[in-house]
Every structure is written in C-alpha cells, then in structure tokens.
C-alpha cells in the first residue's frame, strides 16, 4: 500500500513515524509546500523568535532519520488538487499516486483584509518559519510594536518583544484578552503578568484600519485615536487549510470532516491535525494544538493500517510568556462554575472548570503540580467536588 501524506508538519511527521513503527513496509511519501523538513511550530513565537533556538533544533527529525525510515520527503512542492477517482495528487511538480491519502494540511493565519491595510509591508503574522524569519530582523530595541489580538499568539509575541526591549501596545477588540479560550480568572493572571512587564493592553478596542501608504505606520482605532508603530503583528486566529480537500469533493465542517476513525467522506482519504474536525460529545471538534496533531495523527496511522479504533482526544496545551508557563488540560467550553487556587509565587495559580459538577478543565500558571493532578483527574474521569478543590491542602490526595 502506497501512503501519501500531504502537509509536512507535526501531524505528518508523527503519522509517518507511527506507520513505520506499526510495521507498514510500503511506500510513504510526504509532500510539503515549505522548503524545510517538518519542524516544531510552538517555538517560532518564543525561542526561535528570540534567537535562542536555531533551525537545527527546530526540525523534528534529522535527514538521516527520514532516509533510514525510507520515507520520501518532497519539500518545496505544493499540492494543487486531488483526483479522487484516479487516486492521484497533482502538484506543481507532477503527480503522486496513492492507495491511501492523508491530509495533514494544518491551518493558515487569518489576516486583516487589504482594505484595512492588512497587506501593507510591516504587517506580520506568526505561523510559519518564513513568517518569523521576516519578522525577527525587525524586532529591534526601542521600536514600537502594535500587536493586534489578545490570544495566545499575540500575547507570546508581546512577551518576546518586551524581552527584546521593544515598546508594546496590545489591542484586543473583545472585552478582554483570551476571551474565546480561557476564563476571566485566567485572563486576569495573564493580564497582570504582562502589565508587570510593561506591556500596554487596550481591551474592548476596535481597529478601523492600519495606517500608511507604502508601509504600515500605525493603527487607527474605531474610537478615533491613531497609534503610531514601527511594525505590527496580527494574531487574530487561524483558519483550517481545506482548499485541497475541496478539490477532492470532501465534506467540510469547521475543517475537513472526518468520522471517529479520522476517515473523510472518501474512504481512501484521511485527515488529522489542525485541519480536521471529528465527532465529539454529540457535536464536532477541531483542535489546534501539538498534542492533538500528534495523537490524532498516530490514531489515523493505526486506522489506515486497520486498527478500527475511534480517536479519543485528550486535550492539553501550553503557552510560555516571559518567565511564566501556562499549562492547560481539558476543554473549558460550556463551564458553569470556576474554582481558583492561589499559586506559590506572584504570578501563578490555577483555575478549575466545572460543568454540571464535573471537572472538565484546568488552567495552571506556574503551577505544574496543579496541572498534572488536574490532567490525571480529567483523563481518568474522576471529579472531586468543587469545594474539595478549593479547600484541599494537598491536591495529590484528590487522586486517592
């Protein structure tokens, strides 16, 4: 069986490795539009942007590994279309026939529209190696950076920029930062962290346009103010990459729709990672995380080889900002109660999410113990009472 994987990121690398580990001896071809071998994305907005990590440490596997595993890497090659009837992927360099096709095409950064100045030089996003290579030389001490978007990418970019001694203003249109992804209590901790490091945060503040003609010079706000800037980073989310799936006529639903096994509406085509949505708790879920990219890719690899085992996600995330680490287990969507616990230091603590009396997620800032215990409780299906979480002197006892 010849397996072709399109998209050369974390999910592709994990899937290819799993296929070999599970004994697949047939051809494996990985096609990626970027010239670099599969690499880690999380360090792009942190250690790599700071210059603390080079490309040699960013890549997931060395050249020798791909060669030894007999996995053909076709890099710098863009897949244009899928002919599902012929089982062929057409690229800008030719074709690739498959018996099974896996789409691990990931997601792309949302950009402000051109009419708002989103395409002006000096406006950056952080998603790919090329994005950060373009941004890094502009991050010079004393320059004025405006970050648009108060999600994790925007906050991580702001933290790195402050470390590099730039002047930072972060603008969030919603009433508060992290509005879509975290409780107000978590946002309060992160806001305090940034304010303590000199980041200016404007919440509930809309953007009317980016100013400038030949280059971005600032931001015009909906309240009439104009803020000058030397460069701008937009961190306003990502969109699943589904163009290739559309050419194959696949069903789409918040990404490439798969069944519980990771199979798409075409039985010969599978999907995993940021681009794929799957059945979950009576609806559909799409996760944008390293953990999901690895776990779903490995599950799909198993199912391509006949395991027939539904994918059971175990969501976990993290974000490094300044000297703080935010670790998240579970999904807090739909919570109806929050319990907070203080941490040991100035910037730290944990936020526990409950729905109908059941623990569904925990956010832990500089509190690895709370994260690990919360993660174990969630994954084992155990749920201490909210009051027990709030008053426990030893969280570990809750595991008994």
C-alpha positions as CSV (number, residue, x, y, z in Angstrom):
1,X,0.0,0.0,0.0
2,X,1.4,3.4,-1.0
3,X,0.5,6.1,1.5
4,X,0.8,9.7,0.6
5,X,0.7,12.4,3.3
6,X,0.1,16.0,2.2
7,X,1.3,18.7,4.6
8,X,4.7,18.4,6.2
9,X,4.2,19.5,9.8
10,X,3.9,17.9,13.2
11,X,1.0,15.7,12.2
12,X,2.7,14.4,9.1
13,X,5.9,13.6,11.0
14,X,4.0,11.8,13.7
15,X,1.9,9.8,11.2
16,X,4.9,8.7,9.1
17,X,6.8,7.6,12.2
18,X,3.8,5.7,13.5
19,X,3.2,3.9,10.2
20,X,6.8,2.6,10.2
21,X,6.6,1.7,14.0
22,X,3.4,-0.3,13.4
23,X,5.1,-2.3,10.7
24,X,4.0,-0.7,7.4
25,X,6.7,-1.6,4.9
26,X,5.2,0.0,1.8
27,X,6.0,3.4,0.3
28,X,5.4,6.5,2.4
29,X,5.6,9.9,0.6
30,X,5.3,13.2,2.5
31,X,4.6,16.3,0.4
32,X,5.1,19.8,1.9
33,X,5.0,23.3,0.3
34,X,7.6,24.7,2.7
35,X,11.3,24.0,1.9
36,X,12.2,23.0,5.5
37,X,11.7,19.5,6.8
38,X,8.8,19.1,9.4
39,X,9.5,21.4,12.3
40,X,8.1,22.4,15.7
41,X,5.7,25.4,15.5
42,X,5.4,26.5,19.1
43,X,9.0,27.7,19.5
44,X,8.5,30.0,16.5
45,X,6.8,32.7,18.6
46,X,9.2,32.2,21.5
47,X,12.7,30.7,21.5
48,X,13.2,30.9,17.7
49,X,12.0,34.5,17.5
50,X,14.3,35.3,20.4
51,X,17.2,33.7,18.6
52,X,17.7,31.1,21.3
53,X,16.8,28.2,19.0
54,X,18.2,27.5,15.6
55,X,16.6,25.6,12.7
56,X,18.7,22.6,13.6
57,X,16.9,22.2,16.9
58,X,13.5,23.3,15.4
59,X,13.3,20.3,13.0
60,X,11.5,17.3,14.3
61,X,13.7,14.7,12.6
62,X,17.2,14.8,11.0
63,X,17.8,14.0,7.4
64,X,19.3,10.6,8.4
65,X,16.1,9.5,10.1
66,X,13.9,10.2,7.0
67,X,16.4,8.3,4.8
68,X,16.8,5.4,7.3
69,X,13.0,5.0,7.5
70,X,12.6,5.1,3.7
71,X,10.2,8.0,3.8
72,X,10.3,10.2,0.7
73,X,10.2,13.9,1.7
74,X,9.1,16.0,-1.3
75,X,9.7,19.5,0.1
76,X,9.0,22.8,-1.6
77,X,6.3,21.1,-3.6
78,X,2.8,22.4,-3.5
79,X,-0.2,20.1,-3.8
80,X,-2.7,21.7,-6.2
81,X,-5.6,19.2,-6.5
82,X,-6.7,15.7,-5.6
83,X,-8.3,13.5,-8.3
84,X,-10.2,11.1,-6.1
85,X,-11.4,8.9,-8.9
86,X,-7.8,8.2,-10.1
87,X,-6.4,8.4,-6.6
88,X,-3.7,10.9,-7.6
89,X,-2.5,14.2,-6.0
90,X,-1.5,16.8,-8.6
91,X,1.3,19.1,-7.5
92,X,3.3,21.9,-9.1
93,X,6.0,19.4,-10.0
94,X,3.9,16.5,-11.2
95,X,1.7,13.8,-9.6
96,X,1.7,11.4,-6.7
97,X,-0.5,8.3,-6.9
98,X,-1.8,6.8,-3.7
99,X,-3.6,3.9,-2.2
100,X,-4.4,5.8,0.9
101,X,-4.1,9.6,1.2
102,X,-3.7,11.5,4.5
103,X,-4.3,15.3,4.6
104,X,-2.4,17.0,7.4
105,X,-2.5,20.4,5.8
106,X,-2.8,22.3,9.0
107,X,-4.1,25.9,9.2
108,X,-3.1,29.3,8.0
109,X,-3.1,32.6,9.8
110,X,-6.0,34.9,9.5
111,X,-5.0,38.3,8.1
112,X,-6.7,41.6,8.2
113,X,-8.3,42.4,4.7
114,X,-6.4,44.5,2.3
115,X,-9.0,47.3,2.6
116,X,-7.9,47.6,6.2
117,X,-4.2,47.7,5.3
118,X,-3.6,44.1,6.2
119,X,-1.3,43.6,3.2
120,X,1.0,46.5,3.9
121,X,4.7,45.9,4.4
122,X,5.4,46.0,8.1
123,X,2.4,43.9,9.0
124,X,3.3,40.4,10.1
125,X,1.8,37.2,11.2
126,X,3.4,34.3,13.1
127,X,2.6,30.9,11.7
128,X,5.5,29.6,9.6
129,X,9.2,29.6,9.6
130,X,9.2,32.2,6.8
131,X,6.9,34.5,8.8
132,X,9.3,34.6,11.7
133,X,12.4,34.9,9.5
134,X,10.7,38.0,8.1
135,X,9.7,39.4,11.5
136,X,12.8,38.7,13.6
137,X,15.2,41.3,11.9
138,X,12.5,44.0,12.6
139,X,12.4,43.3,16.3
140,X,15.0,45.8,17.4
141,X,15.3,47.5,20.8
142,X,13.3,50.8,21.1
143,X,11.0,50.1,18.2
144,X,7.2,50.5,18.6
145,X,5.3,47.3,18.1
146,X,1.5,47.1,18.0
147,X,0.1,43.6,18.5
148,X,-3.5,43.1,17.2
149,X,-5.2,40.3,19.0
150,X,-5.2,39.1,22.6
151,X,-5.0,35.4,22.1
152,X,-2.0,33.2,22.9
153,X,0.0,34.0,19.7
154,X,-0.4,37.8,20.2
155,X,0.5,37.5,23.9
156,X,3.5,35.4,23.2
157,X,4.7,37.8,20.6
158,X,4.3,40.7,23.0
159,X,6.3,38.9,25.7
160,X,9.1,38.2,23.3
161,X,9.1,41.8,22.1
162,X,9.4,43.1,25.6
163,X,12.3,40.8,26.2
164,X,13.9,42.4,23.2
165,X,13.2,45.8,24.7
166,X,10.5,47.0,22.2
167,X,7.7,49.3,23.3
168,X,4.5,47.2,23.1
169,X,0.8,48.0,22.8
170,X,-1.6,45.0,22.5
171,X,-5.1,45.7,21.2
172,X,-8.0,43.3,21.7
173,X,-11.4,44.1,20.2
174,X,-13.3,41.8,22.6
175,X,-14.0,43.0,26.2
176,X,-10.9,41.1,27.4
177,X,-7.9,39.1,26.3
178,X,-8.3,35.3,25.9
179,X,-12.0,35.8,25.6
180,X,-12.5,32.7,23.4
181,X,-10.2,30.3,25.1
182,X,-10.0,30.9,28.8
183,X,-11.9,32.0,31.8
184,X,-11.8,35.6,33.0
185,X,-9.8,34.4,36.0
186,X,-7.0,33.1,33.8
187,X,-7.1,36.2,31.7
188,X,-6.7,38.3,34.9
189,X,-3.5,36.4,35.8
190,X,-2.1,36.8,32.3
191,X,-3.0,40.5,32.1
192,X,-1.3,41.1,35.4
193,X,1.8,39.3,34.1
194,X,2.0,41.5,31.0
195,X,1.3,44.8,32.8
196,X,4.1,44.0,35.3
197,X,6.5,43.7,32.3
198,X,5.5,47.0,30.7
199,X,3.0,45.8,28.0
200,X,0.2,48.3,27.4
201,X,-3.1,46.5,26.9
202,X,-6.2,48.0,25.3
203,X,-9.2,45.8,25.6
204,X,-12.6,46.4,24.1
205,X,-10.9,48.4,21.4
206,X,-11.6,48.0,17.8
207,X,-9.4,48.6,14.7
208,X,-10.7,50.6,11.8
209,X,-7.5,50.3,9.7
210,X,-3.8,50.1,9.6
211,X,-2.4,53.5,8.6
212,X,0.3,54.1,5.9
213,X,0.5,54.0,2.2
214,X,3.8,52.3,1.2
215,X,4.3,50.8,4.6
216,X,2.4,50.4,7.9
217,X,2.9,53.4,10.1
218,X,0.3,52.7,12.8
219,X,-3.2,51.8,13.6
220,X,-6.4,53.9,13.5
221,X,-8.9,52.8,16.2
222,X,-12.6,52.9,16.0
223,X,-12.8,55.5,18.7
224,X,-10.9,58.0,16.5
225,X,-7.4,57.6,18.1
226,X,-4.4,56.8,16.0
227,X,-1.4,54.9,17.4
228,X,2.0,55.1,15.7
229,X,4.0,52.0,15.1
230,X,7.2,50.8,13.5
231,X,5.8,47.3,12.9
232,X,2.6,45.4,13.5
233,X,1.9,41.8,14.4
234,X,-1.6,40.4,13.9
235,X,-2.6,37.4,16.0
236,X,-6.3,37.1,15.2
237,X,-6.5,33.3,14.9
238,X,-6.1,30.7,12.2
239,X,-8.3,29.0,9.6
240,X,-8.2,25.3,8.7
241,X,-6.5,24.6,5.3
242,X,-9.2,23.0,3.3
243,X,-8.6,24.1,-0.3
244,X,-7.1,20.7,-1.3
245,X,-9.9,18.8,0.3
246,X,-12.4,20.8,-1.7
247,X,-10.8,19.7,-4.9
248,X,-11.4,16.1,-3.9
249,X,-15.0,16.9,-3.1
250,X,-14.7,16.0,0.6
251,X,-17.2,17.0,3.2
252,X,-16.2,20.1,5.2
253,X,-17.4,21.2,8.6
254,X,-15.2,23.5,10.5
255,X,-12.3,21.9,8.7
256,X,-12.1,18.6,6.9
257,X,-14.9,16.5,8.4
258,X,-13.8,13.0,9.5
259,X,-15.5,10.2,11.2
260,X,-14.3,8.9,14.6
261,X,-11.5,7.0,12.9
262,X,-10.2,10.0,11.0
263,X,-11.6,8.9,7.6
264,X,-13.1,11.6,5.4
265,X,-16.2,11.3,3.2
266,X,-13.9,9.5,0.7
267,X,-12.9,6.1,2.1
268,X,-9.4,6.3,0.7
269,X,-8.7,9.7,2.2
270,X,-8.0,10.5,5.9
271,X,-7.2,13.7,7.8
272,X,-5.6,14.7,11.0
273,X,-4.3,17.7,13.0
274,X,-5.4,21.4,12.8
275,X,-7.2,20.9,9.5
276,X,-9.6,18.1,10.7
277,X,-12.8,18.1,12.7
278,X,-14.0,14.9,14.3
279,X,-17.1,13.7,16.3
280,X,-17.0,14.7,20.0
281,X,-19.8,14.7,22.6
282,X,-22.6,14.9,20.2
283,X,-21.1,17.6,18.0
284,X,-17.8,18.2,16.1
285,X,-14.5,19.4,17.5
286,X,-11.4,20.8,15.8
287,X,-8.3,21.2,18.0
288,X,-5.3,23.5,17.2
289,X,-2.6,22.0,19.3
290,X,0.6,20.0,19.2
291,X,-1.0,17.3,21.4
292,X,-3.9,16.8,19.0
293,X,-1.6,16.8,16.0
294,X,0.5,14.0,17.4
295,X,-2.3,12.0,19.0
296,X,-4.8,12.2,16.1
297,X,-2.1,11.5,13.5
298,X,-1.0,8.4,15.4
299,X,-4.6,7.2,15.7
300,X,-5.2,7.8,12.0
301,X,-2.0,5.9,11.1
302,X,-3.2,3.0,13.2
303,X,-6.6,3.1,11.4
304,X,-5.1,3.3,7.9
305,X,-3.4,0.0,8.9
306,X,-6.7,-1.5,10.0
307,X,-6.9,-0.9,13.8
308,X,-10.5,0.4,13.5
309,X,-10.2,2.3,16.8
310,X,-12.1,5.6,17.4
311,X,-9.9,8.6,18.2
312,X,-10.4,9.8,21.8
313,X,-8.8,13.2,22.3
314,X,-7.0,14.2,25.5
315,X,-6.7,17.9,25.0
316,X,-3.7,19.7,26.5
317,X,-2.0,23.0,25.7
318,X,0.7,25.3,26.9
319,X,1.9,28.8,26.5
320,X,5.2,30.4,27.6
321,X,5.2,34.1,28.3
322,X,8.1,35.9,29.9
323,X,9.3,33.6,32.7
324,X,5.8,32.1,33.2
325,X,4.3,28.9,31.8
326,X,0.6,28.4,31.4
327,X,-0.4,24.8,31.2
328,X,-3.9,23.7,30.2
329,X,-5.6,20.3,30.4
330,X,-9.1,19.6,29.1
331,X,-11.6,22.0,27.4
332,X,-13.4,24.5,29.5
333,X,-16.2,25.2,26.9
334,X,-19.6,25.3,28.5
335,X,-18.4,25.5,32.1
336,X,-20.9,26.7,34.7
337,X,-18.6,27.0,37.7
338,X,-15.0,28.2,38.3
339,X,-12.8,27.4,41.3
340,X,-9.5,29.2,41.7
341,X,-6.5,28.3,43.8
342,X,-3.5,30.6,44.6
343,X,0.0,29.7,43.5
344,X,3.2,30.0,45.4
345,X,4.6,33.0,43.5
346,X,3.5,36.5,42.5
347,X,2.3,35.4,39.1
348,X,0.7,32.0,39.5
349,X,-2.3,29.9,40.4
350,X,-4.8,27.6,39.0
351,X,-8.3,27.8,37.5
352,X,-10.6,24.8,37.6
353,X,-13.6,24.5,35.3
354,X,-16.7,22.5,36.1
355,X,-19.8,21.7,34.2
356,X,-22.8,20.1,36.0
357,X,-20.5,19.3,38.9
358,X,-17.9,17.5,36.7
359,X,-14.3,18.7,36.4
360,X,-13.7,19.4,32.7
361,X,-10.5,21.6,32.5
362,X,-7.8,23.2,34.5
363,X,-5.5,26.2,33.7
364,X,-2.3,26.4,35.7
365,X,0.1,29.3,35.6
366,X,3.5,28.5,37.1
367,X,1.8,25.6,38.9
368,X,2.9,22.3,37.4
369,X,1.6,20.3,40.3
370,X,-2.0,21.6,39.8
371,X,-1.7,20.9,36.1
372,X,-0.5,17.3,36.4
373,X,-3.1,16.5,39.1
374,X,-5.9,18.1,37.1
375,X,-4.8,16.4,33.9
376,X,-4.8,13.0,35.6
377,X,-8.2,13.6,37.2
378,X,-9.8,14.6,33.9
379,X,-8.2,11.8,31.9
380,X,-9.3,9.2,34.4
381,X,-12.9,10.6,34.5
382,X,-12.6,11.4,38.2
383,X,-14.2,14.6,39.5
384,X,-13.7,15.9,43.1
385,X,-16.3,18.3,44.3
386,X,-15.6,21.9,43.5
387,X,-15.4,22.7,47.2
388,X,-12.9,19.9,47.7
389,X,-10.6,21.5,45.0
390,X,-11.0,24.9,46.7
391,X,-10.1,23.8,50.2
392,X,-7.7,20.9,49.6
393,X,-4.4,21.5,51.4
394,X,-2.8,18.7,49.4
395,X,-4.1,18.3,45.9
396,X,-2.4,15.0,45.4
397,X,-4.8,13.5,48.0
398,X,-7.6,14.0,45.5
399,X,-6.1,11.3,43.3
400,X,-6.6,8.7,46.0
